[in-house]
Amino acid sequence: PQAYYVDQNKVFRFVEHQGVHVRYTLGVDEAEVQFKRALRSLDIGLIYTEEESPESKGKIEKSFDYLQRRVPYLCERYHIRTIPEAQPILQEELQFYNEKHIHEETGERPIERWKAAIQAGKSYLRPLPEIDLDLVFSLHYQRRVKKDGTFSFQGKEYKLRQCAGAWVTLCLIPHQKLLVAWNGQRVGNFPL
């Protein structure tokens, strides 16, 4: 897409926080959250709704409401306890909602409305650029590689064959792998 339309949640934007123990000195949007960084790297914009305005995203909230009510109920009914077991239920419910369910406000099935928008040239989707999506959709941390080619992350030391003395970006895919990027290129891959 050209842009995402999101609410004011701290997942989507940095908000100033004053806690009992910590006070951030940065204001709204003076720091970049991971979600915003990932979209920026794909040249996708971010549009924020007004504060306290859930009605501005009504159609998408309606589909999420349906799935949040239906999927847990079905998982309980069929004694599903793990995410891999729940995946087929989610896929089935998504297919039902998009292909068979008639939307209250539009009177159309979402898939029909989607196809009509594409045929009318009203789609704002575009192809993804040629980019390493693992680097985009991972959690980023900055580290300086020591002169001996090592760096530390979460109490563990790793060794690179290059980048001694340079700043690199560690790209964490939780419970899977730690990637290392330097100048936008993958230069390390460590399984977790």
Secondary structure, 3 states (H helix, E strand, C coil): CCEEEECCCCCCCCCCCECCCCECCCCCCCCCCHHHHHHHHCCCEEEECCCCCHHHHHHHHHHHHHHHHHHHHHHHHCCCCCHHHHHHHHHHHHHHHHHCCCCCCCCCCHHHHHHHHHHCCCCCCCCCCCCCHHHHCCEEEEEECCCCCEEEECCEEEECCCCCCCEEEEEEECCCEEEEEECCEEEEEEEC
